[in-house]
Amino acid sequence: MITIRNNIASRIPGDTPIAPGYTWVDAREITRDDIEELQEEYAIDSELLADIMDMDEQSRIEKDDDYVALIVRLPAFADDSHGINQYCVPLGIVIKDNTIVTVCQSDSVVLEDFARNRFRKYPVETQEGFVISLMARATMVFIRLLKYLNRQKSLVEEELHRSVKNDELIQLLSIQKSLVYFTTSLTTNEILMEKLQKSPYFKVNNEEEREFLEDIIIDNKQAIEMANIYSSILTGTMDAFASVISNNLSIIMRRLTVISIAFMFPTFLVGYYGMNVKLPFAENPYMMYWVIAISLLTGIVSTLILSDRRSRKKVERKIESERKRRERRRRLQRKKGAPKEA
């Protein structure tokens, strides 16, 4: 088993393959020199390597003269402080003679689990079984990360209930973006798995592998449903918080409008008596105090008239009266032995 990290050189201690009959060449975080070595030593076509390096490449299977190549979408390591910004990368799998070469431009928890033997008993005795096992592990990691993103979404929502901040909204956008990546990758992986059941280039060796592939397809469908449900819930949550923000802004603007109109009447009165012309009661020594008193009175009265407290109290009284009416009806129904109102 050859494990490649940044360069194609090191081997696992003992120099033994992952199973009798074939060797796994694990190329991760490859450089230009690694690409040249893959081309020279394993005769992998440059166009295939270019496709693997494309972050948007979709899952597929193709046959070359000397090998069978598959591209699978894998979840990759998050690179942000919150661990929310998840993304997916293409993994190239080349089956050639007694060697399996996996090529990935970055690291992935799926490859790390296989490199450290952190996985359940998968049918890895054959090359085809190893490929199916990789896809099974990827599906399990997808499901685990989807549950993690859902928990993070709930935590962010709790923060937003206390105060709406830009940081929490940005985190929700990151979760939504990750869910879109996961949904797209899981969908393309599902198409690839269904092709593997019928492809003449990929022969399932025994009944165990066939049933295992069918189980993976079922788990992948479950992951797609989970991603769609979480994405729909998150979209509704974002819309709800957008409505809350818009409603809060409307309330603030209404209050500012009430304040500006309420101060318009005292300003008019003070401005009128501030003119340099002869006005009624201008010679009265107490007129200044009268102007101040009338200004305050008009400000208070206009504020009470324009405020929505009266309408709110009216609505609250109406709701309370409706509640009491329903309660009286329930008591009468219980006395008569009738079923309770729904």
C-alpha positions in Angstrom: 0.0 0.0 0.0 1.6 3.2 -1.1 0.4 6.4 0.6 1.3 9.7 -1.1 1.2 12.9 0.8 2.5 15.9 -1.1 4.9 13.6 -2.9 4.8 10.1 -4.4 7.4 8.4 -2.2 6.5 7.0 1.2 5.1 3.5 2.0 3.3 2.2 5.0 5.6 0.2 7.4 5.8 -3.4 6.2 5.3 -2.4 2.6 2.2 -4.6 2.3 -0.7 -3.9 0.0 -4.2 -3.2 1.3 -5.2 -6.7 0.2 -3.5 -9.6 -1.6 -3.4 -9.1 -5.3 -3.4 -5.2 -5.6 -1.8 -2.1 -4.2 -3.3 1.2 -3.3 -1.5 4.4 -4.5 -2.9 7.2 -2.4 -2.0 10.6 -3.9 -3.3 13.6 -2.0 -2.5 17.3 -2.1 -0.5 16.6 -5.2 1.9 19.1 -6.9 3.0 19.5 -10.4 5.9 17.1 -9.9 3.5 14.5 -8.5 1.4 14.9 -11.7 4.4 14.3 -13.9 5.3 11.2 -11.9 1.8 9.9 -12.1 1.9 10.3 -15.9 5.3 8.7 -16.3 5.1 5.8 -13.7 1.4 4.9 -14.0 0.7 6.1 -17.5 -2.4 8.2 -16.4 -3.6 10.4 -19.2 -3.0 14.2 -18.7 -6.6 15.0 -19.6 -7.9 12.7 -16.9 -5.6 14.4 -14.3 -6.8 17.8 -15.5 -10.4 16.7 -15.0 -9.6 15.5 -11.5 -8.0 18.9 -10.7 -11.3 20.6 -11.7 -13.2 21.4 -8.5 -16.5 21.3 -10.4 -15.9 17.9 -12.1 -18.9 15.6 -11.7 -18.9 11.9 -10.9 -18.5 9.5 -13.8 -16.9 6.3 -15.1 -14.9 5.9 -18.3 -12.7 3.3 -20.0 -9.3 3.8 -21.4 -7.1 1.4 -23.3 -5.1 0.4 -20.2 -7.3 1.3 -17.2 -10.8 2.1 -15.9 -11.2 5.5 -14.4 -13.8 6.8 -12.0 -14.4 10.2 -10.6 -16.2 10.4 -7.2 -17.2 13.5 -5.2 -15.9 13.4 -1.6 -16.4 15.8 1.4 -13.2 17.7 2.1 -11.8 19.2 5.3 -13.3 22.5 6.4 -10.8 25.4 6.5 -12.7 28.0 8.6 -12.7 28.6 12.3 -16.3 27.6 12.8 -16.0 24.3 10.8 -19.2 25.2 9.0 -17.9 26.0 5.5 -17.8 22.4 4.2 -17.1 21.7 0.5 -16.6 18.8 -1.8 -13.7 17.7 -4.1 -13.4 15.2 -7.0 -11.5 12.0 -6.3 -10.0 10.2 -9.3 -9.8 6.4 -9.0 -7.8 4.6 -11.6 -7.9 0.8 -11.8 -5.0 -0.6 -13.7 -3.8 -4.2 -13.5 -3.1 -4.9 -9.8 -3.0 -1.3 -8.8 -5.5 1.2 -7.7 -4.5 4.9 -7.9 -6.6 7.5 -6.1 -5.8 11.1 -7.0 -7.2 14.0 -5.0 -6.0 17.6 -5.1 -6.7 18.2 -1.4 -7.2 16.1 1.7 -10.4 14.3 2.7 -11.6 12.6 5.9 -12.6 9.6 3.8 -9.1 8.9 2.5 -7.7 9.6 5.9 -10.0 7.0 7.4 -8.8 4.4 4.9 -5.2 5.4 5.3 -5.4 4.8 9.1 -7.8 1.8 8.8 -10.5 3.7 10.6 -13.5 2.0 8.9 -15.9 -0.9 9.4 -15.5 -4.2 7.8 -15.8 -3.3 4.1 -15.3 -5.8 1.2 -11.9 -4.6 0.3 -10.5 -7.9 -0.9 -11.0 -7.0 -4.5 -10.3 -3.8 -6.5 -14.0 -3.3 -7.2 -14.8 -3.9 -3.5 -12.3 -1.3 -2.5 -13.9 1.2 -4.8 -17.4 0.4 -3.4 -16.0 0.7 0.1 -14.6 4.1 -0.6 -18.0 5.3 -1.9 -19.7 3.7 1.2 -17.4 5.6 3.5 -18.0 8.8 1.6 -21.8 8.4 2.0 -21.4 7.8 5.8 -19.2 10.9 6.1 -21.8 12.9 4.2 -24.5 11.8 6.5 -22.4 12.6 9.6 -21.5 16.1 8.3 -25.1 16.8 7.4 -26.1 16.1 11.0 -23.3 18.3 12.2 -24.4 21.1 9.9 -28.0 20.8 11.2 -26.7 21.0 14.8 -24.7 24.1 13.9 -27.8 25.6 12.3 -29.7 25.1 15.5 -27.0 26.8 17.6 -26.9 29.8 15.2 -30.7 30.1 15.3 -30.5 30.3 19.1 -28.1 33.2 18.8 -30.3 34.9 16.3 -33.3 34.6 18.7 -31.3 36.8 21.2 -30.0 39.3 18.7 -29.8 39.5 14.9 -26.1 40.0 14.0 -24.2 39.9 10.7 -21.9 37.1 11.9 -24.8 34.7 12.6 -26.4 35.5 9.2 -23.1 34.8 7.5 -22.8 31.5 9.2 -26.3 30.5 8.0 -25.3 31.4 4.5 -22.2 29.2 4.8 -24.3 26.3 6.0 -26.7 26.8 3.1 -23.8 26.9 0.6 -22.4 23.7 2.1 -25.8 22.0 1.8 -25.9 22.9 -1.9 -22.5 21.4 -2.4 -23.5 18.2 -0.6 -26.7 17.8 -2.5 -25.0 18.2 -5.9 -22.2 15.8 -5.0 -24.6 13.2 -3.6 -26.8 13.4 -6.6 -23.9 12.8 -9.0 -22.5 10.0 -6.8 -26.0 8.3 -7.0 -25.9 8.4 -10.8 -22.5 6.9 -10.8 -23.5 4.1 -8.4 -26.4 3.2 -10.5 -24.1 3.1 -13.6 -21.8 0.7 -11.7 -24.6 -1.8 -11.4 -24.8 -2.0 -15.2 -21.5 -0.9 -16.5 -19.5 -3.5 -18.5 -16.2 -1.9 -17.3 -16.9 -2.5 -13.6 -17.7 -6.1 -12.7 -19.0 -6.8 -9.2 -17.3 -10.0 -8.1 -19.8 -11.7 -5.8 -23.2 -11.4 -4.2 -21.8 -9.7 -1.1 -20.4 -6.8 -3.1 -23.6 -6.5 -5.1 -25.8 -6.3 -1.9 -23.3 -3.9 -0.4 -23.6 -1.6 -3.5 -27.4 -1.7 -3.2 -27.1 -0.7 0.5 -24.8 2.2 -0.4 -27.4 3.4 -3.0 -30.1 3.4 -0.3 -27.9 5.2 2.1 -27.0 7.8 -0.5 -30.7 8.4 -1.3 -31.2 9.0 2.5 -28.3 11.5 2.5 -29.9 13.3 -0.4 -33.3 13.5 1.3 -31.6 14.8 4.5 -29.7 17.4 2.6 -32.9 18.5 0.8 -34.9 18.7 4.1 -32.2 20.6 5.9 -31.8 23.0 2.9 -35.6 23.6 2.8 -35.7 24.3 6.5 -32.8 26.6 6.3 -34.3 28.5 3.4 -37.5 29.0 5.5 -35.5 30.1 8.5 -33.6 32.6 6.4 -36.8 34.0 5.0 -38.3 34.2 8.4 -35.4 36.1 9.8 -35.4 38.4 6.8 -39.1 39.1 7.5 -38.2 39.8 11.2 -35.4 42.2 10.2 -37.8 44.0 7.8 -40.5 44.2 10.4 -38.1 45.6 13.0 -36.9 48.2 10.5 -40.5 49.2 9.8 -41.2 49.6 13.5 -38.1 51.8 14.0 -39.0 53.9 11.0 -42.6 54.3 12.3 -41.3 55.5 15.7 -38.9 57.9 14.1 -41.8 59.3 12.0 -44.0 59.6 15.1 -41.2 61.5 16.9 -40.5 63.8 13.9 -44.3 64.7 13.5 -44.8 65.1 17.2 -42.0 67.7 17.4 -43.3 69.5 14.3 -46.1 71.2 16.2 -43.8 72.7 19.0 -41.3 73.7 16.4 -44.0 75.5 14.5 -45.2 77.3 17.6 -41.8 78.3 18.8 -40.8 79.4 15.3 -44.0 81.5 14.9 -43.3 83.4 18.1 -39.7 83.8 17.3 -40.4 86.0 14.3 -39.2 89.6 14.5 -42.7 91.1 14.0 -45.5 92.3 16.2 -47.4 89.2 17.5 -50.4 88.8 19.9 -49.4 88.8 23.6 -45.8 89.7 22.7 -45.7 92.3 25.5 -46.9 89.7 28.1 -43.9 89.0 30.4 -45.1 85.4 31.0 -45.7 84.6 27.3 -42.4 82.7 27.0 -43.6 80.3 29.7 -46.9 79.9 27.9 -45.2 79.1 24.7 -43.0 76.4 26.4 -46.1 74.9 28.1 -48.2 74.8 25.0 -45.2 73.3 23.0 -44.8 70.5 25.6 -48.6 69.9 25.6 -48.9 69.7 21.8 -45.9 67.4 21.7 -47.4 65.0 24.2 -50.9 65.1 22.7 -49.6 64.5 19.2 -47.4 61.6 20.4 -50.4 60.0 22.0 -52.5 60.4 18.9 -49.9 59.1 16.5 -48.6 56.2 18.7 -49.9 52.7 18.1 -50.4 51.9 21.8 -54.2 52.4 21.5 -54.4 50.1 18.6 -52.3 47.5 20.3 -54.4 47.6 23.4 -57.5 47.3 21.3 -56.2 44.2 19.6 -55.1 42.7 23.0 -58.6 43.4 24.4 -60.1 41.7 21.4 -57.9 38.6 21.8 -58.6 38.4 25.5 -62.4 38.6 24.9 -62.2 35.9 22.2 -60.2 33.7 24.6 -62.8 34.2 27.4 -65.6 33.4 24.9 -64.0 30.2 23.9 -63.5 29.2 27.5 -67.1 29.8 28.3 -68.1 27.7 25.3 -65.9 24.8 26.4 -67.4 24.9 29.9 -70.9 24.8 28.4 -69.9 21.9 26.2 -68.4 19.9 29.1 -71.7 20.4 31.1 -73.7 19.2 28.2 -71.4 16.2 27.5 -70.5 17.4 24.0 -67.0 16.8 22.6 -64.4 19.6 23.1 -63.9 22.2 20.4 -60.8 21.5 18.3 
